[in-house]
Amino acid sequence: MEIHAAHLMGLDTARALDEGRQARTEVSMMKTYSIEMAIRAIDHAIQVHGAMGLTNELHLTEAWQQLRRTRIADGSSR
């Protein structure tokens, strides 16, 4: 559900920009929500896989670290 919601937010934001409207608020909300959602999804995947989720074999921790860096670079969402 969250992935679908993030996708729809992206489409709505793209439509607003295509129509030439200012969409600063929409872009900010979409970026924040999408990154937060992705971090929750990766965290859930790590939990589901247990100890295997923390290995290099599945690359889940690498994905989490990349998302975390993106979240920090984009500024605080709190």
C-alpha positions as CSV (number, residue, x, y, z in Angstrom):
1,M,0.0,0.0,0.0
2,E,2.8,2.4,0.9
3,I,4.7,1.7,-2.4
4,H,1.5,2.4,-4.3
5,A,0.8,5.6,-2.4
6,A,4.4,6.8,-3.1
7,H,4.0,5.9,-6.8
8,L,0.7,7.9,-6.9
9,M,2.3,10.9,-5.2
10,G,5.1,10.8,-7.8
11,L,2.5,10.7,-10.6
12,D,0.5,13.6,-9.1
13,T,3.7,15.7,-8.7
14,A,4.8,15.0,-12.2
15,R,1.4,16.0,-13.6
16,A,1.5,19.3,-11.7
17,L,5.0,20.0,-13.0
18,D,3.9,19.0,-16.6
19,E,1.0,21.5,-16.3
20,G,3.5,24.2,-15.4
21,R,2.2,24.6,-11.8
22,Q,4.4,25.4,-8.9
23,A,4.8,22.1,-7.0
24,R,7.3,22.7,-4.3
25,T,5.1,21.4,-1.6
26,E,4.2,18.3,-3.6
27,V,7.8,17.6,-4.4
28,S,8.9,18.0,-0.8
29,M,6.1,15.7,0.4
30,M,6.8,13.1,-2.3
31,K,10.5,13.0,-1.6
32,T,10.1,12.7,2.2
33,Y,7.3,10.1,2.0
34,S,9.1,8.0,-0.6
35,I,12.4,7.8,1.3
36,E,10.6,7.1,4.6
37,M,8.5,4.4,3.0
38,A,11.5,2.8,1.3
39,I,13.4,2.7,4.6
40,R,10.4,1.0,6.2
41,A,10.2,-1.5,3.4
42,I,13.9,-2.4,3.5
43,D,13.8,-2.6,7.3
44,H,10.8,-5.0,7.0
45,A,12.6,-7.1,4.4
46,I,15.7,-7.4,6.8
47,Q,13.4,-8.4,9.6
48,V,11.6,-11.1,7.5
49,H,15.0,-12.6,6.5
50,G,16.3,-12.6,10.0
51,A,20.0,-13.0,10.3
52,M,20.3,-13.7,6.6
53,G,18.9,-10.1,6.0
54,L,22.1,-8.7,7.6
55,T,24.5,-10.6,5.3
56,N,26.1,-9.2,2.2
57,E,24.4,-11.9,0.2
58,L,21.0,-10.2,0.0
59,H,22.4,-6.6,-0.2
60,L,19.6,-5.3,2.0
61,T,21.9,-3.6,4.4
62,E,23.6,-1.9,1.5
63,A,20.2,-0.7,0.2
64,W,19.3,0.6,3.7
65,Q,22.6,2.5,4.0
66,Q,22.1,4.1,0.6
67,L,18.6,5.2,1.5
68,R,19.9,6.5,4.9
69,R,22.5,8.6,3.1
70,T,19.9,10.0,0.8
71,R,17.6,10.8,3.7
72,I,20.5,12.7,5.5
73,A,21.5,14.5,2.3
74,D,18.0,15.7,1.6
75,G,17.7,17.2,5.0
76,S,15.7,16.3,8.1
77,S,12.2,15.0,7.8
78,R,11.6,15.6,11.5
